[in-house]
Amino acid sequence: VGYPVDMVVCIALGVDMFDCVYPSRTARFGTALVPTGILQLRKDIYTNDPRPIDETCSCCVCKRYTRSHLNALSGKEAAGAQLITYHNLHYQMRLMESIRSAILDGTFPEFVRTFMHLQFPREEDIPVWVREALEAVEISL
């Protein structure tokens, strides 16, 4: 379990501990985690993109590096993987903090619906296993 969607579903099912290499493994391939899914920073569309990985992120990578810069580093320099790993870990920490707050505030079902809508803007793209797992704990999408 390491994909953000998996983590949200597993938490809804009661899991409270994770151990995964996904943030660093995916970073080695130039993939960054963002609220809407993933960015594959090695793609040519990021060659001249002056934005940070995630404009809502406060990590030092998003504050100092552009998608363009990370595109140039990714797959060519170890620093590219290290920077994207840092961002990915920060993303997952923010995700877990948001989940914890939603649980404590009693708004976890709303959090899950919002999260899934960002990950899957088209409702029909939500995997069946996600729907079924969440329905088992009375969270409807």
Residue, then its C-alpha position, 0 to 999 in steps of 0.5 A: v500500500g503506497y498509492p495515495v488512493d490505496m492509503v485513503v481507502c485502507i484508512a477508511l477500512g481501519v488500517d493505521m500503519f504503512d510502510c512503502v517505497y512508492p514515494s521514492r521508487t516513483a520519483r526515480f522515474g520522474t513521477a511526482l504526487v499531486p492532489t489530482g494524481i501524478l505528474q510524469l515530469r520526464k514528459d516533454i510537456y514539462t520542458n518549459d513549464p515554469r510552475p512548481i510541481d504543486e502550486t499548493c505545496s509548501c515543501c522546499v522543492c516546490k518553493r525552489y524548483t520548477r517543473s522545467h528544472l526537474n524535467a531536465l534533471s529527472g532520469k539524468e541526475a540523482a538530484g532529480a530523483q532526490l528532489i522529487t522524493y522529498h516532494n513526494l514524502h512531503y505530499q504523503m505527510r500532508l495527506m496523512e495530516s489532512i486525513r487525521s484532521a478530518i477524522l478528528d473533526g468528524t469530516f472524514p467521509e467528506f474528505v474521502r469524497t473530495f479526495m476521490h473527486l480530485q483523483f478521478p474528476r469523472e465519476e465513472d473512472i473511480p475503480v470498482w474496488v474503491r467504490e465497494a471498499l468505501e461502501a463497506v464502511e458506509i462512505s458513498l461516492 
